[in-house]
Amino acid sequence: MPLPLYLLAVAVFAMGTSEFMLAGLVPEIAADFGVSVATAGLLTSAFAIGMVVGAPLMAALARTWSRRISLSGFLVTFLVAHVVGALTDSFPVLFATRVVAAFANAGFLAVALTAAADLVPADRKGRALSVLLAGTTVATVVGVPGGALLGTLVGWRATFWAVALLCLPAALAVVRGIPGATGGPGGAFLRPELTQLRRPRLVVVLLLGALVNAATFATFAFLAPIVTDVARLGPLWIPVVLALFGLGCFVGVTVAGRLSDRHPGAVVAVGGPLLLAGWLVFGLTAGAPVALPVLAFVQGALSFAVGGTLITRVLYEAADAPTMAGSYATAALNVGAAAGPAIAAATLTAGVGQLGPVWTSGSLVALALVVVLRFRRFLRPGSDDGRRP
């Protein structure tokens, strides 16, 4: 894999830390602003909604920009949003900074995914995507638990400052390592790329990716209160469980990255049912302190193995949208990241219990498997897999 791809992963690590760090900070933020845990959990959905809306808008805006300028500009905007978030005493302002940061993250990731696909041979998109997603999973292993520990010891605002500092070396890496070529042709060619969204194969894979990611984030966004209130573990166990989840994500996306180019159907056919079974076992045994850390690792691995494979298929199916393919993949990831916590929060307020997010995850995976059974032919590598997005 080329060096610029790993430099992009450094920036994805910084942004991934921010996207996921609230999973360990929800109780502290809720207490600081005097809102409910369910309301504070919606900050994750705010970020994801910003990613969904921002991905196509920012990708379209940056189509004719230098990739180096667009990527570094998105990083600077991301940094400023975190400085404001660290300073504010208003929950609505904090909510707004999450949306702005999400727009910047969405633009960066949309451009980065397309750039990554251009850096490798046309039949190795899955490997390239696994490197970028490795930046995200390392964030869940190191950045998110570290942020949770920092938040526990010093306060949640310190984590926002830490992310802002992380953006500085990431921006330097982008400026020094990414070619200055433009993202693609002018806006006159945007409409043909948007018409790709009418293709049934692409729509189905987008739906599957969104469902699996929704299942992942439904539980992940509320993992901290599950650790302390359901398993009855101390607050310092929150970063430990988050780290195990993230380590599982890294293992899952790395293994799947070697299989998703050639055998996507097999990954989903085997990993999907195992993922569903895992959420059911999670819901039944989450109260056991020994079981929770093990299940966090297993579910992280299965979630990112299946989800990463589906997002790789988005890049293949959007091969005729060379500058917007990355935004479609980003949107699929974050439709799920927005919907999952929102549905899970509704179960908490509806009296389902503190394990409502886990049952939400299981239900969403079950729905995804129904779609897979109906449209399993769409997961087979097609004739367009050799084309570069």
N, C-alpha and C positions, 0 to 999 in steps of 0.2 A: 504494500500500500504506500502511495506517495506521501512525503512529509507534510505538504499542505493539508492533507486530510486530517492528520493528527493535530495540526494547529487549530483547525476548525473544531475538533473535539475538545480542545482546551476551553474555547469560548462556550461551547455547549455545556461543559461542566459548570462554568460560572452561572449560566442562565438556569441550568437544571437545578442547581442548589436553591435558587430563589423560587422556582416553580413549585418545588416539593417541600421546602423547609417548613411551611406552615403546618404540615402534618404533625410536627412535634411541638408547635407553639400555640395551637388553638386554645388550650385552657388559659395560658398566661395572657394572651391577647383579649380573650373574653373578659377576664377579670379586670384588666387594665382599663378597658373602655366601658365596662358595665353592661355588656351584652351577653346573650346566651351563647353556649357552645355551638349550637346549630347555626346561629347568625355569624359567628366568627368563622365557622367552617365554610361559609359561602364566599369567603375571600379566595378560596381555591377555585370556586366556580367563576368568580369575577375574572381571575387570571385566565382561566380556560376560555371563557367567552371572548375576552380580548384577543386570545390566540386564534380562535375560530374566525372572527370577523377580520382581524388584522392580517391573517396569512394571505388571502387573495388580494386584499387592498394594497398591502405593502409590496407584495410580489409584483403586482401590476405597476405600482409607482416606480419600483426600482428596475424595471425591465431594461431601460436604456442607460442606467447608471453604471459606472465602474463598480465591479464587485467589491473591490477593496474599499471604495468610498462608502458604498451602501452598507456593507457589513460593519465597518468601524462607526459609521453614523448611528446605526441601530444600537451598537454597544454603548455609545456615549449617552444616548437617550435613556437606555436601561439604567445606567449608573445614576443619572440625575433623579430618576423616579425613586430609586432606593434611598437617596439622600433625603428627599422630601418625606418619604414614608417613615424614615427613622426620626425625623424631627416633629412630626405632626401629633397633635393631641385630639384630633377629630377622626372618628371612625369613618365618616363619609369621605374625607380626604384620603385616608389610608386606602379605602376601597378604590378611589379614583386612581391612586398611584399604581395599584395592582393592574388596572386596566391599561394604563399608559405603558407600564413595563411589559405587559403582555403583547401589546402592539409591536413594541420594539423587538421582543423575543420572536414573535411570529415572523416579522420581516426578515430577521437574521436567519432563522431556521429554514424558511422557505427558499431563500437564496442559497444557503449553505447546502441544503439537500440537492438542489440542482447542480451546484458547483461540484459537489462530491461525485455525483454520477458522471460528470464530464471528466473527472480526474482518473477514471478507471475504465478498463475495457467494458463493452456494452453488456457482457454476460456476468458481470461481477457487482451488480448494483447491491445485492444482498450483503456482500462482504463490506462494501463501502458504507452502507447504512448501519451495519453493526458497529463500525468504528465510531460513527457519530453518536449512535445510541449508547455506546460504551461511555461517552462523556456524561450522558444523563445518568447511567447506572452507577458510575463512580461517584457522581454527586449524591446519589441515594446512600452509597456505602460510606462516604467520607463527609461530604458537605452537609447533608441533611442531619445525620446524627451529631456531627460537630456543631451545627447550628442549634440543635435541640439542647445539647449539653451547655453551649454558650448561653442560650436563653435561660436555662435552668439556673446557672451560676451567676449570671450578670444581668439578664433581662432580655426580652425578645428584640428590643431595639438594636442591641449589639449585633444581632445576626444581619440586620439590614446594612449596617456599616460594613460588616465583613464582606457581604456580597458586592457592595460598591467597590471595595478595594480589590476584590477578585477580578473585576472588569478591567482594571488597568493593565495587568500583564496579558490578559486575553486580547485587548485591543492592540497592544504592541505586537502580539503574535500574528494577528490578522494583517496588520500593516506591512509587516516584514515578510510574511510567508504566502500571501494570496496574490495571484496575478491580477493586474489591473484591467483585464478585459471586461467589456460590457456584458450584461446578463443575456442579451439576446436582441432580436430585431425590434423595430419600433412598434408603437401601439396599433398600427394598422393591421397587425397580424394577431391581435389579442382575441378577436371574436372566434376564429377557427379553433383556438386553444380552449376557449370556454365551451364550445360545442362538444368537446370530448366528454363532458359531464352527462351527455345523453346516452353514452354507451352503456348497455346493461352490465357488462363485465366490470367496468370501473365503478359503477354505482353500487353493485353488490359488495365488492371488495371494500369500498369506503364504509358501507354500512357495517360490515363485519369488524373492520378495524375500530370503528367507533364503539360498537357494543363491547368488545373485549377490553378496550381501554376504559370504558365507563365502569365495567366490573372491577378493574384494578383500582381505580381511584375512589370508588364508592367506599371501599374499606380503608384504603391508604389514608384518605383525608381525615378519618376518625380513628386511626390506629392508636394515637396517644391515649384517649380516654378508655379504649378497650384494654390497653396495658394496665392502666392504673385502677379503673373502676370494675372491670370484669375479671381480669386475672389477678387483681389485688397486688400488683407489683409496685415497687416504689418508683418515683419520678425518674431516677437515674437509669431505670430499665428502658425508658422510652428510646433514648439513642441507641441502646443495644439492639432492641427489636427492629428499629428502623434500619440499622446497619445490616442486620441479617436479611431483611427484606431486600435491601439494595444489593447485597452480595449475591443473592439469588437472582436478581434482575440481570446482573452482569454475567453470571454463568449462563442464564437462559438465552440472552441476546447473542452471546458469543458463540454458543453451540448452534443456535438456529441460524446465525449468519452464514455458517458453512453449509447449511442445508437448504436455505430458502430460495436460492437461485434455481436449483434443479428439482427439489422435492417439496414444494410448498404444501401440496395436498397431504402428503404423509405427515408433515409436522402438525398440521391442523387436525388431521384425523386421529392422531395419537394424543397430542397435547390437549386438545379441546375437552374430551371426556375426562382426562385426568385433572384438568383445571376445575371442571364442575365438581368432581368428587372431592377435590381439595377444599373448595369453599364449603361444601356440606360438612366435612369433617371439622373444618375451622369453626363453624357455627356451633357444633355439638361439643367441642372440647376447648374453646377459647378460655374458659374459666380455669383451666389447669395450667399453672405457671410453667410446667415443663413442656407442655404441648405447644404453647403459643410461639415461642421463638423458633421451633422447628418448622411449624406451619408457615410462619412468616417467610422463611427462606424458600420453602418449597413453592409457595404461591407466587413469590416474586419471580422465581425461575420460570415457572409455567406461564405466568402472565406475559412476561416479556418475550418468551420464546414464540408463543402463539401470536401475540400482538405485533412483534417485530416482523414476523413472516408476512402477516397481512399488510403491513405498511410497505414492505418491499414489493408486494404485488401491486400496490397503488402506483409505484414508480414505473413498473413494467406496463401496466394498463394505460397509463397516461403518457406513453412514449411519444405520442404526437402532440404533446403540449410541452415543448422543451423549456419554456421559461416559467410555466405555471404548475408543473408537476409537483415541485416541492411544496407549493402552497396547498395543493390538494391533500398530500400526505400529512402536512401539518394540521390542516383542518380536521382530517379524520381522527388524528390523535386527540385533538382538543375538544371536538364535539363530545367525545367520550369523557374527557377530563372535566368538562363542564356539567354534563348530564349526570354522571355517576354521583358526585358529592351532593348535587341538588336533590336527587331522588333519595339518597341515603339520609340527608337532613330531614326530609319529609317523614321518613319512617321514625326518626327520633321524636319528632313533635306529634306524631300520630299515635304514640303509645305502643309501638311494636317492641320497644326495648332497646337496650344499648347494643345489642347484636343486630339491629335492623340493617346497618350497612353491610354486614356479612351476608345476610340473606338476600339483600339487593344484588350483591356481586354474583351469587349463585344463580339468581333468576335471570340476570343479564347474559351470563354465559350460556344458560339453557336456551334462551332465545336465539343466541348466535348459532348454537348447534342446530337448531331447527332450520335456520336459514342455510347453513352449510349443507344439510341433507337435501334441501330443495335445489340448491344451485352449486353443488360440489364440482361440477364440470368447470366452473369459472376459476377454480383454484389450480387448474392444471396449467403448466407453462404453455403460452400460446405462440403463434407464429411471429408475433411482434417482439418477442423477448430479446431478440438480438439487436434491436434498435436502441440507440442512446437517447434518453430523454432530454 
